[in-house]
Amino acid sequence: MTQDLSQTAQEILRRNDRGGYTVPTHGLYPYQWNWDSAFVALGFAEFDRDRAWQEIETLVSGQWEDGMIPHIIFHKDDPGYFPGPSVWATGKTPPTSGITQPPVLATIVRKLWEDEGADPTNPRMIALYQACVKSHRWFHTYRDPLGNGLVMVTHNWETGRDNSSEWDDALARVDTSGVGTYQRRDTGHVDAAMRPTAVEYDRYVAILQFGRTSGWNHREIADHGPFRMLDVGMSMELLRANRDLLVLARALHDTEVVAELEARIALSEAGMDWLWYEGVGAYCSRDVVTGESSGLVTNASFLAFYAGVGTQAQRQRLIAALERMTKSATYLVPSLEAGSRAYDHKRYWRGPIWLVVSYMVAQGLAEAGHDDWAERIRTDSRKLIELSGFYESFSPETGAGSGGPDFSWTAAMWLAWCGK
């Protein structure tokens, strides 16, 4: 079975290849997505290393002058997707969205580079290193409102965890009176019960419209946007990415960037406690406007191990929360703890398992010495694919696939991690 599934995974990546970049799945997502491509590169690296580097190089071809790497690059227009390039209207070439996504790129670049022998003269690594430095500086400039090294998001789409219950209270304040009419395309591809609701989508569009009206002025959006959350996921991912970028900076003897990254890492390590919520024993996202914690345990909470943060007591509480999840979940790691507000084992990020997050959580747990938990998550991830195929996400209760089929990053996770 392993050999057959590995062959299928390779075929999915080839089939979703659009010539230098990979779409997440046919129909539902017809463009290049930021963190999707980063993880897809790990899958390609298992059988075509040149194509792995090319995936990331194509992604950074859409980087803005200020350093932001957009969350979507619209290489070719496709009327089957909303909101498309004409809705974003960023004026960039190639056309892009006006927001970003989880900053995992430096971590992936480091892995590709080390797997090839860690040659400090590798020109592909050097070019991507420079793109990552610019990207990380953009985060530090525009997305650290409290100056404590945490990452603020200005659209819930930036988090990658689009409709997580963590965003509900902040989204409820978004004014949708001027949104107007539009036609969603996502529910024409998959069951609406697996996607965000119409009310939620109106709020997503309203936030987009604020950015467009501002001319995609990142200072204006960061200071006055209608949605501003300190995201536990992106805060952990950027801290980890800064650690990985530091390894590259040292290899290149880039002393200025080394000093810059060491300072940012120390700042984030100290600032992360602001996201700790004692009531549930986990790191949770916080509303920048109100200062309130979501108080919700999500799969992103466990990225603390991946980021290398937490006291011994805090890590013990996190392991206890993971243990608690096993009482309601047949498979790990759910995107939301069962029993939480609006938990739904089928609806996008309100319960289903996403293997790229499980991969990061398992990697962090292994690095922290929790090999048993890391292996449990890897084994569960493997079982999900064996049971249901290469879906976008999976029910933690039944293992049934949800969202789009033949999904690129799920195929990549099989090849690079759970199928080995």
N, C-alpha and C positions, 0 to 999 in steps of 0.2 A: 504493500500500500504506500509506503514512504516514497519509493521510487516513482510510482504513478502520480502521487500528489506533487512531487517535486517537478515532474515533467509538466503537469497541468499548471503549476505556479509560473513556470518559465513561459508557457504559452500565453498565460494571461498578461504578463508583462509585455511580451512581444505584440500581442493583439491590441493592447492599450497604448502602444508606442505610436506617437504621431510624428516621428522624425526629430529626435533630439529632446523631446519631452514626453511625459507619460500622463494621460488623463487618468483620474482615479477609477472611473468606470464608464462604460459607454452610455451615452444618453443623459444620465442624471448629472454628471459633472464633465462637461466636454472641453475643459480648459486645463491649464497647468496650475496646480495649487502648491503653495509654498512648502508647508511641512510634509505634505504628501510626497513631494519629489525628494525631499531629504531622506525619508525612510525608504522610498522606492530604490534609491541609489544603493542601499544595503543589499537589496534583493538582486539587482543587476550585477553587483560585485561578485556574486557567487558563480556567475557564468560568463560575464562580459564586463571586465573592469573598465575598459575604455568607455563603454556606454554608461557606466555608473558615474564617472566623472562628468560626462557630457550632460547628464540629467541635471546636475547641480550648476554647471556652467550656463546652461540655457536658463535656469531659474534666475541667476544673478544678472543675466542680460537685461532683466526688467528692473534692476535696482535704481531707485531715484537718486538724483544728485545729492540730496541731503543724507543719503545712506539707507533709507527705508527699503526693505525688500517686501514688495506687496504680497498680499495673500492670494491674489489671482493674477496671472498674466494671460491676456486674451490674444494668443498668437493668431488665431483665425476666428472670425465672428461665427456664432452659432445661434440662430434665432430660437433654438429650443431651450435656452437657459435664461433665467431672470434672477437677479439683475445683470444685464450684460454691459459691454463697454460703453454704450451710449447713455446708460443710466448713471454710471459712475462718472463719466465725463472728466477724467483726470488730465486729458491733454497730453498724455505720455506716449512715447514710441519705443517699444510696442505698447499698445493700450494695456492699462492695468487697473486694478481696483485702487482705492485710496487708503486702505488700511493694511496692517501686517498680520502675521500669524506667529505661533510659538517659535522662538529663536533656537531651534535645535541644530541649525546648519553647521556651526563650528564643531559640535560634537561629532557629527557624521564625517566632516572633512578630516578631523583628527584620526578617526577609525580607518577610513580609506587609506590615509597616508601611512599610518603605522602598519597596516596589513601588507603594505607594499615595501616595507623595510625602513620606513621613517627617514628617507633621504631628504636632508634639508635643502637640497638644490632642486627638488621636484618643482618644475614651473607651474604645474596645475595647482598644487597645494599653495604655492606662494600667491598666485592670483586670487584664489578663493580666500586665503587668509586675509588679504587686503580688503576684500569685499566684506568679510565678517567683522573686521575692525571697524569699518564704516557703519555697518549695521548696529553693532553694539554701542557705538558712540551715539547713534540716533536714539536708541532706547534710553541711554543715560541723559541725553539732552531733553527729550520730550516726554518721557514716560516714567519719571521718578519725581512725582510732585512733592513728596515729603522729604526728599533727600536722604532716604534711608536704604536705597538699593533695591527696593521692591518695584515691581512692574505694574503700572496702571494701564488698563485697556480702555479704549474709547468706543468700542463696538464689541458686542458679545461675540461676533463672528471672529474677532481677532484671537480669542482664547482657544479656538478649535473645538471647544466644548459648547457649541452654539446655544442650546436651550437648557443648559444646566439650571437646576432650581436655585443655584447660588445667585443668579442674576434677577430673579423674579421681582424682588422689592424695588431694585433700581430701575428695572424696565417699566414697572407700573407707573413711574413718574414721567415717562416719556410721552410728550404730547403728540398724538397721532391725528389731530383734527385737520391738518393740511396735507395728509399723505395722498389723497386722491385715489383713483382706481388704477389697478395694475393686474396683470395675470401671472400668477405663479406657474412655474413649469415643473417643479419637483414632484408634486403630487400626481402628475401625469405619468411618472416613471415608477413610483413605489407607493405602497399603501399609505394613505394620509394618516393612519393611526400610528405610523412610525416616524412622522415628521412633526415639526413645530406647528402649533395651531395658527389659525388666521389672525387672531388677536395678537399673538406673539410676532407674527411676520410683519404686521403693520408697524410695530415698534421698531423692528429691525430696519425697515425702509425709512422710517422717520429719522433715525440716527444717520443713515446714509445721506439723506437729503440735507441734514445740517452740515455735514462735511462738504458736500458739493457746493452748497450756498456760500461756505466760507472760502471757496476756491482751494480746498484741501490745504488750508493753512494749518500746519500741525501745532503751532503755538496756540492759535485760537481754539482749535478742537480740544487740546489738552487742558486749557484753562477754563473753557466755557461749554464744552460739549454736554449733551443731555444724558450721557451715560459714562460714568467714570468709576471703575472698580479696580481695586488692587487684587490682581488675580494670583491665587496661590500657585496655579500651574505654571504660568509664564514666569513668575518670580523664581520658582525652583529651576525651571529650564534655563533661564538666563544665567543664574548662578553657576549651574553645571557647565553651560557653554562658555562662560568666562574662564572657568578652571581649564577647560580643554583648549581654549584659545591661548591661554597662558603657556601651555606646553609648546604650542607652535611658535609663540613669540620668543620663548627662550631658545628654541632650536634655531631660530633665525637671528638670534642675538639682537633683537629689536628692543633695546633697553628702555626706550621711552614708553612703548606699549606694555612692557613687562611691569614697570612701575605703576602705570595707569590701571592695569588689570588687578594687580595685587591690592591696590587701594579699593577698587570696586568690590572685589571679593570680600574683603574685610568688612566693608560697609553693609553688604547684603547679609553676611553671616550674623552681624549684630542686629540688623533690622528685621530679620525673619521672625523674631519672637512676637512682633506686633500682629502677626497672622495666627499665632497660637490661640486656640479657644479651649480653655480648661473644661468647659461644660461637656464637651464631647471627646476631649483628649486627642485633638488633631489640629493640624493647620487648616485654616479655612479662609476664603476670600473675604475682603472687607470693602464696604462702600466708602469711597473717598469723600462723598458729600456728607454722609451722616456719621461715618466712623463705625457703623454697626457691622459686626461679624455675621456672616451667613449662618454660622453655627452648624454647617452641614458637612458630613464626611463624604468625600467623593474620591474617585480613584486618584485625582490630583493631590489629595492630602498625603498620599504615600510616596510622592516624589521627593519628600524630605530625605529619604535614603539616597536617592539619585543625586540630590544636590549636596549631600554630605552635611546636613545640619541636624540640630536637635541634641539636647542633653540625653544622658542615659535614661532618665526618668521619662522624658518626652517620647523617646523611642520605644520604651516599654508600653506607654499608653497607645502608641500607634500600632504596635503588634497586637495589643488587646483589641483595638478597633478592627483590625484585620481578622482576628479570631472571631469577633462578634459577627462579622459579615458571613462567615461560613455557616452560621445558624440558619440563614435565609437563602443563601446562594449555593447552588450546586457547583457553580464554576466561579472562579475569581478572574479579574477584579471588577465588580460592578462599577459603573460610573456614578452611582449614587447608592447610599446605604438604604436598604429596604426599610420601610416605615417612615422614611423622611417625607417632607412635603412634596407632593406631586410625583412621588416615585412611580415609575411605570416600566416594567421590564422590557417593553417593546419600543418605547418612544425615544429614539435618538440618544441624547445624553442624560436622560432621567432614569437610567437603570442599565441599559445594555453595556456589554463589554466591548472595548475597542482595543485591539491587540497592540497597537503602537504604544499606548499608555501602559498596558500590562508589561510590555517589553522593557520600558524604562523603569517601572517599579521593580520588576524582577532583577534587573541589572543592579539597581541600587541596593536591594536587599542582599544580593550575593556579595557585593562589595563591603557591606556592613557586617558580614559574617552570618547572615540568616539564610544559609544555603537551603534549608528545608522549605522555607516559604518561597524562595526563588524557584525551586524545582516544582513546587506545587503549582505555581502560576504558569510556568512553562508547560507542564503536563496538561493542565486544564486548557491552555490555549491550543495545544496540539489536538486534544480531544474535540474541541469545538469545530475545528476545520475538518477533522475526520468524520464528524457527525453530520455537519451541515454544508460544508464547502467553503468557498472563499468569499464570504459575505462581508459587507461593510462593518457590521457589528453583530453581536449575538446576545440572546437572552441569558442572563445569569441563572435563571431558574430552569429553563428547558433545554438550553443550548441551541435553539432554533435561530437561524440566520435572520437578520433584519437589514433594511436599507438596500443598497445596491448590490447585485451579484458580481462575481468575477472582479473583485476589488483589488486594485494594484497593491496597496500597502499591506493588505492581508496576505497576498501572495508573497510579497517581499519578506514579511515576518516569518512565513513558513520556511523560506529558503535560508534566511540569515540567522534564524533563532529557533523557533519551536519545532521545526521539522527535522532538525539535526539529530 
